[in-house]
């Protein structure tokens, strides 16, 4: 195949689309459903959930179980709605704000806990969880207000802390996460169907683990606040210091009836992308599903690997594609920042490091369809990106320093816009070396 700019860009989009398809709840979720309760037992099915994929996961349950009586509700981001299932909507959808929590999310989280209280051992709770659930179900612990947790969330987003450390703090300020949903549902059977968006697929980290035992402690949360020098409301500082009510820990008997099934993960998406690449005549190399670090720095590292592949055939020779996933960070000064997020910032870092080297194209995007504060999933860069930016009067290095990666790719017409995908298996990166 002759790798023109047009064919490379089309290949990037097709490979990305394969990853999204592999994480589509309508496709993957039905195969993981447990049998519904035996009608003779009188057991009910209560379906609850949180996350960016929550509405589509609920629709998948409704389609898979058209004759099963269902009740429940899920919390999804504003704009992430789906059509009604067969026979009308049986699982309600509430909408909340992400990434900054709002009162709607807190009220819906309290409503979920209310639905779960008083269940029996014969009842089945399906908990549908995906990334973004922490912000969407922000229910303050006793003694805290929503404004307190909103201030914490802003501090976390500015800190540059990885998602696991963020969630350690969140779980110790919450009335919902860190195993508290499972405690509310006890003694019912709880089956959690999870779409992972976190490095390592740790269920305690996905949406802060509402149905999973929490191995972290108040002491760890306090240490992280000190490490990142977060300035938090006095009520939050006092709550962390008092450590009055720990989250349920591994071995808690109230969680004994809980089961977790991982239905989609970053690695599964990357493997589907690798198959799509092979079909296009590209040799795929998956570098990993949990690459972390500062976004622009990781972009520079990937550029170095791509250069080595082009020049020496190591770690793989062209025509090939480097695939990776994982959640990077963007550390911003207080009050600073433009538009765009981790994916576009990493892509601009890669483009600057490659300095227009021929034969290398890349796409970096968030599988939920929203990168940072933008309306794009990510963007595409090629050998001519920097030259076209310069011709348009754009200073790529200054825009990277100002965290305005969206501005440069929007001006060049290189955004990847999907709208909300209603799934989320973290960020993916595709680098073609032709």
C-alpha positions, 0 to 999 in steps of 0.5 A, a space after each residue: 500500500 502506498 501510504 499517502 497522507 489521506 490513506 494514513 489518516 483514514 487508517 488511523 480513524 478505522 483503527 480507532 473505530 475498532 477500539 470503540 466497537 470492542 467496548 460498545 456495551 450493546 455488543 459486549 454486555 449481554 454475554 456477561 449477564 447472570 441468570 435472572 432470579 427464579 420467579 418462584 423465589 420472588 426475587 426482584 431485579 434492581 438495576 443501578 449504575 454510574 458512569 459515562 457508559 451508564 445509559 447505554 449499559 442500562 439499554 443493553 440490559 433492557 434489550 437482553 431481558 425484554 421479559 424480565 421485570 426490572 426497576 432501578 436507575 443509573 446516573 449518566 453525564 448530561 448529553 449521554 442519553 439513549 433511546 428507550 428499550 423494548 416496551 419503554 424505559 424500565 431503568 430510569 436515567 438521571 443526568 449529572 455534571 462531569 467532571 465537576 459534580 452537581 446537586 443532580 448527581 448527589 440527589 441521584 446517588 441518594 436515590 440509588 441508595 434508597 432503592 437498595 435498602 431493604 432488599 432480600 437474599 433472593 433479590 439481584 442487584 446489577 450494578 453498572 459501572 464505568 469511568 466518570 462515575 466518581 464525579 457523577 455520584 458525588 454524595 457527601 459524607 455526613 458533615 460535608 456539603 456538596 460545595 466542599 466536595 466540588 472544591 476537592 474535585 477542582 483541587 484534584 483536577 489541578 493536582 496532576 495526581 493519577 486516578 487511583 490517588 484521586 479516588 483514595 481521597 474521594 472515597 474518604 469523603 463520600 457516602 456512596 463510593 468505596 464499597 458503600 453501595 454494596 453495604 446498602 444492598 446487603 443481603 441481596 446478591 450484587 453483580 457488578 458489570 464494569 467497563 474499565 478506564 483505569 490502568 490495571 483495571 483495578 475495580 476499586 479504582 473504577 468510579 471509586 469502587 462503589 461495590 468493592 472493598 476499599 483497601 485505602 485508609 483515611 491516613 493515606 488520604 491525608 498523606 496524599 493531600 499533604 503530598 500534593 499541597 492541596 488547599 481544601 475546605 476546613 470541613 474536609 480537613 476536619 473530616 479527614 482528621 477525625 476519620 470517624 467512619 472507615 470504608 468497608 475493607 477486604 473481608 467485610 461480610 457485608 460484601 461476601 455476596 458481591 461478584 464483579 465481571 469486567 466486560 470491557 477493558 483498555 487491553 481488549 480495545 487495543 487488541 481489537 485495534 491491532 486486528 484492524 491494523 493487520 487488516 490494513 497491512 500494518 504490523 501492530 505492536 501494543 506497548 501497553 494499556 497502562 502508560 502514565 505520566 505527563 501527557 506531553 512527555 509521553 508524546 515525546 517518548 512515543 516520538 522517540 520509539 517511532 523514530 527508532 522504528 523508522 530508522 532501525 526497525 526497532 522495536 518493530 519495522 515499518 509499515 507498522 503501528 504502535 498502540 497504547 492506552 492509559 491515563 496521562 496527566 496534565 499539570 497546570 498552574 492555578 488559574 491557567 489552561 486552555 482547551 483540550 485535554 490529555 490526548 491532544 496535549 500528548 499528540 502535540 508533544 509528539 508532533 513537536 518531538 518529531 519535527 515533521 519527520 516524513 512517514 509518521 502519523 498519529 491519532 490520540 483520543 479519549 474513548 469517551 469522545 471528550 478530551 479535557 474541556 473540549 468537544 473533540 475526542 482527540 486529534 490527528 497529527 502528521 508530517 505537515 502539522 507543524 508546517 501548516 501551523 506555522 503557515 497559519 501563524 500559530 506558535 505550537 510550542 507556546 500553545 503547548 506551554 499554554 495547554 491549548 492543544 485544542 486550539 492548534 488542532 481545531 485551526 488545522 481541521 485535524 480534530 477527531 469529533 465523535 460526540 459522546 460515545 457512551 463507553 469509556 476504556 480510557 485514552 488510546 494512542 495510534 502511531 503509524 510508521 509507514 
